[in-house]
Amino acid sequence: MISFFLCLIALVAGYFTYGKLVDSTFGPDDRETPAVRINDGVDYVVMPQWKLFLVQLLNIAGLGPIFGALQGALWGPVVFLWITCGTIFAGGVHDYFSGMLSERNNGGSISEVTGKYLGGAMKNVMRVFSVVLLVMVGTVFAKGPASLIVKMIDPAGTGTGLLANGSFWLAIILLYYFIATFISIDAIIGRIYPIFGICLIAMAVGVIFGIMTNPAYTIPEIWTNFYNMHPKGTPIWSFMFITVACGAISGFHSTQSPLMARCLKSEKQGHFVFYGAMVGEGIIALVWAAAGCAIYEKTGGLSTGLQESLAGGQSAAVYDVCVKTMGSVGVALAMLGVIACPITSGDTAFRSARLTIADWAGLDMKNWKTRLMLTIPVLGAGAIISQLDYTIVWRYFSWTNQTLAMIVLWAASMYLFREKKNYWITAVPATFMSAVSATYFILAPECLGGFVNQKTAEGATIYNTMVAYPIGIIVAILFLGLFLKATKKPAKA
């Protein structure tokens, strides 16, 4: 349990130290923000700082720091290190710069922002990339809550009755998404989402309190379990870094930060709203990872109990953790925290998709007919994707998610270079994530893994790390080299 608290303290300290360094590197000033200058009553609306923080936390969190952290706990308490270091040195930096660069560019979508600093070709790539990711996220954050509602209504799995039908609840959630995507950001999101943000925090507090007060549960220490505990032997690098995603660094956050960038009253709110919300998410992820490591039995030093729980579905595992740590209170918090909160991320994902397309096409969102014209096809695409297997959508989302984070960090590095500021604060995590994304692309079964990996006679995967690891490193060095080469061009002019 000492490891857990050391990581928790490091996250809080990271906000006040490294987070402040990131903020001072960017240099917020007293210029008029887009929320004040543009204020259209739909997407550009001034909100108080406390509300901005809670809405941002909900927008970026959803199922991510819960599902991803539980899956990450399969590797054991070593996941604590990634959640902590990833949040402080990568995720917080990524979220801060994606929000503040949007704010500096009239609240522009992340595709438009990256295009400004990485060129027109990357802008077009990011436009497509962002919309596809956002629709996938919206779909993931619809199917997950729908499954959990069914689990709570029909724990025995009889499947009888309309309310025990996942498709019924999925349709209800998508209908809500349509409404929330279409109307003003302050009509629903600004009014009730802070309440759900508090519920998400309360659920994490309840889980860790339940673990600490139950003598049957012990959070293992990193130093006594510093090895790969995954039952399938899946490599830590780079699968754990991709799986945890939202609990450490997530490209999805860069698509959400512009929503709040359009609502800041002052640039000086950025440290608390963007970096602070990421630290909050890191703490939530740390709690859920600790739960996965503490509650379930180990066999031969491997996380077999957690694997068995997750085999019944991620929603079922979350439900199980809530019941074991909080009893009947946990069921109520699971309803609020793990159903309402992901829904609140899903609707803002579809909203961001609408705004990305609007920025792409140069459309004015004040006109309700134009908003309707974009909302219908975006939600229609989500309804189609929702029919695919959930685990497949999640895997593709995970890699796409981290690759987007990598691109955003490179864009932030170019911005800092142009401003003659310390670009290493973003270039280092950008290089790291380049290696992570490239390695995963080689090894993952949904990417090139089927070609480079092998199978044992029993069907277990033998990962070809001898090929993937060097390629990942080479790709990272190549990207860093291209960036450094770009920084030399102005000097030659």
C-alpha positions as CSV (number, residue, x, y, z in Angstrom):
1,M,0.0,0.0,0.0
2,I,3.0,2.3,0.4
3,S,3.6,2.2,-3.3
4,F,0.0,3.4,-3.9
5,F,0.3,6.4,-1.5
6,L,3.7,7.4,-2.9
7,C,2.3,7.5,-6.4
8,L,-0.8,9.4,-5.1
9,I,1.5,12.0,-3.4
10,A,3.6,12.2,-6.6
11,L,0.5,13.0,-8.7
12,V,-0.6,15.8,-6.4
13,A,3.0,17.2,-6.1
14,G,3.3,17.0,-9.9
15,Y,0.4,19.3,-10.4
16,F,2.0,22.0,-8.2
17,T,5.5,21.6,-9.5
18,Y,5.8,20.2,-13.0
19,G,2.4,21.4,-14.0
20,K,3.4,24.9,-12.9
21,L,6.6,24.6,-15.0
22,V,4.5,23.6,-18.1
23,D,2.2,26.6,-17.5
24,S,5.0,29.1,-17.1
25,T,6.7,27.7,-20.3
26,F,3.5,28.4,-22.3
27,G,3.1,31.8,-20.7
28,P,-0.6,32.6,-20.3
29,D,-1.4,36.3,-20.3
30,D,-4.4,38.7,-20.1
31,R,-5.5,38.7,-23.7
32,E,-9.2,38.4,-24.5
33,T,-10.2,34.8,-24.8
34,P,-12.5,33.4,-27.6
35,A,-15.3,32.8,-25.0
36,V,-15.4,36.6,-24.4
37,R,-14.5,37.7,-27.9
38,I,-16.8,35.4,-29.9
39,N,-19.5,34.3,-27.4
40,D,-22.2,32.8,-29.7
41,G,-24.3,31.3,-27.0
42,V,-23.9,27.8,-28.4
43,D,-20.3,26.6,-28.3
44,Y,-18.5,29.8,-27.1
45,V,-19.9,30.4,-23.6
46,V,-18.1,31.8,-20.5
47,M,-18.2,29.3,-17.5
48,P,-16.8,29.7,-14.0
49,Q,-13.5,27.9,-13.3
50,W,-14.8,25.2,-11.0
51,K,-17.4,24.2,-13.5
52,L,-14.8,24.2,-16.3
53,F,-12.7,21.8,-14.3
54,L,-15.5,19.3,-13.5
55,V,-16.8,19.4,-17.1
56,Q,-13.3,18.9,-18.5
57,L,-12.8,16.0,-16.1
58,L,-16.0,14.4,-17.3
59,N,-15.3,15.0,-20.9
60,I,-11.9,13.4,-20.8
61,A,-12.7,10.6,-18.3
62,G,-15.8,8.6,-19.0
63,L,-14.9,4.9,-18.9
64,G,-11.3,5.5,-19.8
65,P,-9.5,5.7,-16.4
66,I,-11.7,2.9,-15.1
67,F,-11.8,0.3,-17.9
68,G,-8.2,1.1,-19.0
69,A,-6.8,1.0,-15.4
70,L,-8.5,-2.3,-14.6
71,Q,-7.1,-3.8,-17.8
72,G,-3.7,-2.3,-17.0
73,A,-3.8,-4.0,-13.5
74,L,-3.4,-7.3,-15.3
75,W,0.3,-6.4,-15.5
76,G,0.5,-5.9,-11.8
77,P,1.4,-2.9,-9.6
78,V,4.0,-1.8,-12.2
79,V,1.1,-0.1,-13.8
80,F,1.2,2.5,-11.0
81,L,4.4,3.8,-12.4
82,W,3.0,4.4,-15.8
83,I,-0.2,6.1,-14.5
84,T,1.9,8.4,-12.3
85,C,4.8,9.3,-14.6
86,G,2.6,9.2,-17.7
87,T,0.1,11.7,-16.1
88,I,2.8,14.1,-14.9
89,F,5.2,14.2,-17.8
90,A,3.0,13.3,-20.8
91,G,-0.8,13.3,-20.2
92,G,-0.9,16.6,-18.3
93,V,1.5,18.2,-20.8
94,H,-0.6,17.0,-23.7
95,D,-3.9,18.1,-22.3
96,Y,-2.6,21.5,-21.3
97,F,-1.1,22.3,-24.7
98,S,-4.0,20.9,-26.6
99,G,-6.3,23.2,-24.6
100,M,-4.2,26.3,-24.6
101,L,-3.2,26.1,-28.3
102,S,-6.9,25.8,-29.2
103,E,-7.6,28.8,-27.0
104,R,-4.8,30.8,-28.8
105,N,-6.4,29.8,-32.1
106,N,-10.0,31.0,-31.6
107,G,-11.0,27.7,-29.9
108,G,-10.2,25.7,-33.1
109,S,-10.5,22.0,-33.3
110,I,-7.4,20.0,-32.7
111,S,-7.1,19.1,-36.4
112,E,-7.0,22.8,-37.3
113,V,-4.5,23.5,-34.6
114,T,-2.1,20.7,-35.5
115,G,-2.4,21.7,-39.2
116,K,-1.2,25.2,-38.4
117,Y,2.0,23.9,-36.8
118,L,2.6,20.7,-38.8
119,G,1.4,21.7,-42.2
120,G,-1.6,21.4,-44.5
121,A,-1.1,17.6,-45.2
122,M,-1.2,16.8,-41.5
123,K,-4.3,19.0,-41.1
124,N,-6.2,16.9,-43.6
125,V,-4.9,13.7,-42.0
126,M,-5.9,14.9,-38.6
127,R,-9.4,15.9,-39.8
128,V,-10.2,12.4,-40.8
129,F,-8.3,10.9,-37.9
130,S,-10.1,13.0,-35.3
131,V,-13.6,12.4,-36.7
132,V,-13.1,8.7,-36.9
133,L,-11.6,8.6,-33.3
134,L,-14.5,10.7,-31.9
135,V,-17.2,8.6,-33.4
136,M,-15.5,5.5,-32.1
137,V,-15.2,7.0,-28.6
138,G,-18.8,8.1,-28.7
139,T,-19.8,4.5,-29.6
140,V,-17.6,3.0,-26.9
141,F,-19.0,5.3,-24.3
142,A,-22.5,4.3,-25.4
143,K,-22.1,0.5,-25.4
144,G,-20.3,0.4,-22.1
145,P,-23.0,2.1,-20.0
146,A,-25.7,0.2,-21.9
147,S,-24.1,-3.1,-20.9
148,L,-23.7,-2.0,-17.3
149,I,-27.4,-1.0,-17.1
150,V,-28.4,-4.4,-18.3
151,K,-26.0,-6.0,-15.7
152,M,-27.7,-4.1,-12.9
153,I,-31.2,-4.8,-14.0
154,D,-30.6,-8.4,-14.9
155,P,-27.6,-9.7,-12.8
156,A,-28.6,-13.3,-13.5
157,G,-28.3,-12.7,-17.3
158,T,-31.8,-14.1,-18.2
159,G,-32.2,-11.5,-21.0
160,T,-35.9,-11.4,-20.5
161,G,-37.9,-8.2,-20.8
162,L,-37.3,-4.9,-22.7
163,L,-35.3,-3.4,-19.8
164,A,-32.8,-6.3,-19.9
165,N,-32.1,-5.6,-23.6
166,G,-28.8,-3.9,-24.3
167,S,-30.0,-2.6,-27.7
168,F,-32.9,-0.8,-26.1
169,W,-30.6,1.1,-23.7
170,L,-28.1,1.8,-26.5
171,A,-30.9,3.4,-28.5
172,I,-31.9,5.5,-25.6
173,I,-28.3,6.7,-25.0
174,L,-27.8,7.5,-28.7
175,L,-31.0,9.5,-28.7
176,Y,-29.7,11.5,-25.7
177,Y,-26.4,12.0,-27.6
178,F,-28.3,13.5,-30.5
179,I,-30.0,16.1,-28.3
180,A,-26.8,17.0,-26.4
181,T,-24.8,17.3,-29.6
182,F,-27.3,19.6,-31.1
183,I,-28.2,22.1,-28.4
184,S,-26.1,24.8,-26.6
185,I,-23.1,23.5,-24.5
186,D,-24.5,25.3,-21.4
187,A,-28.0,23.8,-21.7
188,I,-27.2,20.4,-20.3
189,I,-23.4,20.0,-20.2
190,G,-22.7,23.2,-18.2
191,R,-25.7,22.6,-15.8
192,I,-25.6,19.0,-14.7
193,Y,-22.2,17.6,-15.6
194,P,-20.5,19.1,-12.6
195,I,-22.7,16.9,-10.4
196,F,-21.6,13.8,-12.3
197,G,-18.0,14.9,-12.0
198,I,-18.4,14.9,-8.2
199,C,-20.0,11.4,-8.4
200,L,-17.0,10.2,-10.4
201,I,-14.6,11.5,-7.7
202,A,-16.9,10.1,-4.9
203,M,-16.9,6.7,-6.5
204,A,-13.0,6.6,-6.6
205,V,-12.9,7.7,-2.9
206,G,-15.4,4.9,-2.0
207,V,-13.4,2.2,-3.8
208,I,-10.1,3.1,-2.1
209,F,-11.8,3.5,1.3
210,G,-13.5,0.1,0.8
211,I,-10.1,-1.5,0.1
212,M,-8.3,0.1,3.0
213,T,-11.0,-0.9,5.5
214,N,-11.2,-4.5,4.4
215,P,-8.4,-6.6,5.9
216,A,-8.9,-9.2,3.1
217,Y,-7.6,-6.7,0.5
218,T,-4.0,-5.6,0.2
219,I,-2.6,-3.3,-2.4
220,P,0.7,-5.0,-3.5
221,E,4.0,-3.1,-3.5
222,I,5.8,-2.3,-6.8
223,W,9.2,-3.3,-5.5
224,T,8.0,-6.8,-4.5
225,N,6.1,-7.4,-7.7
226,F,8.3,-5.7,-10.2
227,Y,7.6,-8.1,-13.1
228,N,5.0,-8.9,-15.7
229,M,2.0,-10.4,-14.0
230,H,-0.2,-10.7,-17.1
231,P,-1.6,-14.2,-17.3
232,K,-1.2,-14.4,-21.1
233,G,2.4,-13.1,-20.9
234,T,1.5,-10.0,-23.0
235,P,4.5,-7.7,-23.0
236,I,4.4,-4.6,-20.8
237,W,6.0,-2.6,-23.7
238,S,4.0,-1.3,-25.4
239,F,0.7,-3.0,-24.6
240,M,0.3,-1.6,-21.1
241,F,1.0,1.9,-22.3
242,I,-1.7,1.6,-25.0
243,T,-4.2,-0.2,-22.8
244,V,-4.2,2.3,-19.8
245,A,-4.5,5.2,-22.3
246,C,-6.9,7.7,-20.6
247,G,-5.4,7.1,-17.2
248,A,-1.9,8.4,-18.3
249,I,-2.1,10.0,-21.7
250,S,-4.9,10.1,-24.3
251,G,-5.2,11.7,-27.7
252,F,-9.0,11.8,-27.1
253,H,-8.4,14.5,-24.6
254,S,-7.0,16.8,-27.3
255,T,-10.4,16.6,-29.1
256,Q,-12.2,17.5,-25.9
257,S,-10.0,20.3,-24.6
258,P,-11.1,22.8,-27.3
259,L,-14.7,22.5,-25.9
260,M,-13.5,24.1,-22.7
261,A,-11.0,26.3,-24.5
262,R,-14.1,28.0,-26.0
263,C,-15.4,28.6,-22.4
264,L,-12.3,30.0,-20.6
265,K,-12.7,33.5,-19.2
266,S,-8.9,33.9,-18.7
267,E,-5.9,32.1,-20.1
268,K,-4.6,31.8,-16.5
269,Q,-7.4,29.2,-15.8
270,G,-5.6,26.7,-18.1
271,H,-3.3,25.2,-15.5
272,F,-6.2,24.2,-13.2
273,V,-8.7,23.2,-16.0
274,F,-6.5,21.3,-18.4
275,Y,-3.4,20.0,-16.4
276,G,-5.5,19.7,-13.2
277,A,-8.2,17.7,-14.8
278,M,-5.6,15.2,-16.2
279,V,-4.1,14.8,-12.7
280,G,-7.6,14.2,-11.4
281,E,-8.1,11.5,-14.0
282,G,-4.7,10.0,-13.1
283,I,-5.7,9.7,-9.5
284,I,-9.0,8.0,-10.5
285,A,-7.0,5.6,-12.7
286,L,-4.6,4.9,-9.9
287,V,-7.5,4.0,-7.5
288,W,-9.0,1.6,-10.0
289,A,-5.7,0.0,-10.9
290,A,-5.1,-0.5,-7.2
291,A,-8.5,-2.2,-6.9
292,G,-7.7,-4.6,-9.7
293,C,-4.4,-5.5,-8.0
294,A,-5.8,-5.8,-4.5
295,I,-9.2,-7.5,-4.8
296,Y,-8.5,-10.4,-7.0
297,E,-6.5,-13.6,-6.4
298,K,-3.2,-14.4,-7.9
299,T,-2.2,-17.8,-9.2
300,G,1.5,-18.5,-9.6
301,G,2.2,-14.7,-9.2
302,L,-0.1,-13.9,-12.2
303,S,-3.3,-11.8,-12.2
304,T,-5.6,-14.8,-13.0
305,G,-8.5,-13.6,-10.7
306,L,-8.7,-10.2,-12.4
307,Q,-8.5,-11.9,-15.8
308,E,-11.4,-14.1,-14.9
309,S,-13.5,-11.1,-13.8
310,L,-12.7,-9.2,-17.0
311,A,-13.7,-12.2,-19.1
312,G,-17.3,-11.5,-18.1
313,G,-17.0,-8.0,-19.6
314,Q,-15.5,-4.8,-18.4
315,S,-18.8,-3.5,-17.2
316,A,-19.3,-6.7,-15.1
317,A,-15.8,-6.2,-13.6
318,V,-16.6,-2.6,-12.6
319,Y,-19.9,-3.7,-11.1
320,D,-18.1,-6.4,-9.1
321,V,-15.5,-4.0,-7.7
322,C,-18.2,-1.5,-6.6
323,V,-20.1,-4.3,-4.8
324,K,-17.0,-5.7,-3.1
325,T,-15.7,-2.4,-1.9
326,M,-18.9,-0.5,-1.1
327,G,-21.8,-3.0,-1.0
328,S,-25.3,-1.6,-1.9
329,V,-23.9,2.0,-1.9
330,G,-21.4,0.8,-4.6
331,V,-24.3,-0.2,-6.8
332,A,-25.8,3.3,-6.6
333,L,-22.4,4.9,-7.3
334,A,-21.8,2.5,-10.1
335,M,-25.1,3.7,-11.6
336,L,-24.1,7.3,-11.4
337,G,-20.4,7.1,-11.9
338,V,-19.9,4.3,-14.5
339,I,-23.1,4.9,-16.4
340,A,-23.7,8.6,-16.3
341,C,-20.1,9.7,-16.5
342,P,-19.2,7.8,-19.7
343,I,-22.4,9.0,-21.3
344,T,-21.3,12.5,-20.6
345,S,-18.0,11.8,-22.4
346,G,-19.8,10.1,-25.3
347,D,-22.0,13.1,-26.0
348,T,-19.1,15.5,-26.0
349,A,-17.2,13.2,-28.3
350,F,-20.0,13.4,-30.9
351,R,-20.2,17.2,-30.2
352,S,-16.5,17.5,-30.9
353,A,-16.9,15.5,-34.1
354,R,-19.6,18.0,-35.2
355,L,-17.4,20.9,-34.5
356,T,-14.4,19.3,-36.2
357,I,-16.4,18.9,-39.4
358,A,-17.8,22.4,-39.0
359,D,-14.3,23.9,-38.7
360,W,-13.2,21.8,-41.7
361,A,-16.0,23.0,-43.9
362,G,-16.1,26.6,-42.4
363,L,-19.7,26.3,-41.3
364,D,-21.4,28.6,-38.8
365,M,-22.9,26.7,-35.9
366,K,-25.3,29.4,-34.9
367,N,-27.8,28.2,-37.5
368,W,-29.8,25.3,-36.1
369,K,-30.3,23.8,-39.5
370,T,-26.6,23.6,-40.1
371,R,-26.1,21.9,-36.7
372,L,-28.8,19.4,-37.5
373,M,-27.3,18.7,-41.0
374,L,-24.0,17.6,-39.3
375,T,-25.5,16.0,-36.2
376,I,-27.6,13.4,-38.0
377,P,-24.8,11.7,-40.1
378,V,-22.4,11.8,-37.1
379,L,-24.8,10.0,-34.9
380,G,-25.8,7.7,-37.7
381,A,-22.2,6.6,-38.1
382,G,-22.1,5.9,-34.4
383,A,-25.2,3.8,-34.6
384,I,-23.6,1.7,-37.3
385,I,-20.3,1.2,-35.5
386,S,-22.2,0.2,-32.3
387,Q,-23.2,-3.0,-34.0
388,L,-19.5,-4.1,-34.2
389,D,-17.9,-6.2,-31.5
390,Y,-17.1,-3.9,-28.5
391,T,-13.6,-5.3,-27.8
392,I,-12.6,-4.8,-31.4
393,V,-13.8,-1.2,-31.4
394,W,-11.9,-0.6,-28.1
395,R,-8.6,-2.1,-29.4
396,Y,-8.7,0.1,-32.5
397,F,-9.6,3.1,-30.4
398,S,-6.7,2.5,-28.1
399,W,-4.0,2.6,-30.8
400,T,-5.7,5.5,-32.7
401,N,-6.0,7.3,-29.4
402,Q,-2.3,7.1,-28.5
403,T,-1.1,7.9,-32.0
404,L,-3.2,11.1,-31.9
405,A,-1.6,12.0,-28.6
406,M,1.8,11.6,-30.3
407,I,0.9,13.9,-33.2
408,V,-0.5,16.6,-30.8
409,L,2.7,16.6,-28.8
410,W,4.8,17.1,-31.9
411,A,2.5,20.0,-32.9
412,A,3.0,21.5,-29.5
413,S,6.8,21.1,-29.8
414,M,6.7,23.0,-33.1
415,Y,4.7,25.8,-31.5
416,L,7.2,26.1,-28.6
417,F,10.1,26.2,-31.1
418,R,8.4,29.0,-33.1
419,E,7.9,30.9,-29.9
420,K,11.6,30.3,-28.9
421,K,10.6,28.4,-25.7
422,N,11.7,25.1,-24.2
423,Y,10.3,22.6,-26.7
424,W,11.9,19.6,-25.0
425,I,9.0,19.6,-22.5
426,T,6.8,18.3,-25.2
427,A,9.4,16.7,-27.6
428,V,10.5,14.1,-25.0
429,P,7.0,12.7,-24.4
430,A,6.3,13.0,-28.2
431,T,9.4,10.8,-28.9
432,F,8.4,8.3,-26.2
433,M,4.8,8.0,-27.5
434,S,6.2,7.6,-31.1
435,A,8.1,4.5,-29.9
436,V,5.0,3.2,-28.1
437,S,2.6,3.7,-31.0
438,A,5.1,2.2,-33.6
439,T,5.9,-0.8,-31.4
440,Y,2.2,-1.5,-30.7
441,F,1.4,-1.3,-34.4
442,I,3.9,-4.0,-35.1
443,L,2.9,-6.4,-32.3
444,A,-0.9,-5.9,-31.9
445,P,-3.1,-8.6,-33.5
446,E,-5.5,-5.9,-34.9
447,C,-2.5,-4.3,-36.7
448,L,0.5,-6.2,-38.0
449,G,0.7,-8.8,-35.2
450,G,-0.9,-11.5,-37.3
451,F,2.1,-11.3,-39.7
452,V,5.1,-10.9,-37.3
453,N,4.0,-13.0,-34.3
454,Q,3.7,-16.7,-33.9
455,K,1.5,-19.2,-32.1
456,T,2.3,-22.1,-29.8
457,A,0.6,-25.5,-30.2
458,E,-1.8,-24.4,-27.5
459,G,-2.7,-21.2,-29.3
460,A,-0.8,-18.8,-27.1
461,T,0.8,-15.8,-28.9
462,I,4.6,-15.5,-29.1
463,Y,5.3,-11.8,-29.6
464,N,8.1,-11.0,-31.9
465,T,9.7,-8.3,-29.8
466,M,13.1,-8.8,-31.4
467,V,11.6,-7.1,-34.5
468,A,9.1,-4.7,-33.0
469,Y,11.2,-3.1,-30.3
470,P,14.1,-2.0,-32.6
471,I,11.5,-0.7,-35.2
472,G,9.7,1.3,-32.5
473,I,13.0,2.9,-31.4
474,I,14.0,3.6,-34.9
475,V,10.7,5.3,-35.7
476,A,10.9,7.4,-32.6
477,I,14.5,8.5,-33.5
478,L,13.4,9.2,-37.0
479,F,10.5,11.5,-35.9
480,L,12.8,13.3,-33.4
481,G,15.3,13.7,-36.2
482,L,12.7,15.2,-38.5
483,F,11.6,17.6,-35.8
484,L,15.1,18.7,-35.0
485,K,15.8,19.1,-38.8
486,A,12.7,21.4,-39.0
487,T,14.0,23.5,-36.2
488,K,17.2,24.2,-38.1
489,K,15.5,25.6,-41.2
490,P,14.8,29.1,-39.9
491,A,18.4,29.4,-38.8
492,K,19.6,28.8,-42.4
493,A,17.3,31.5,-43.9
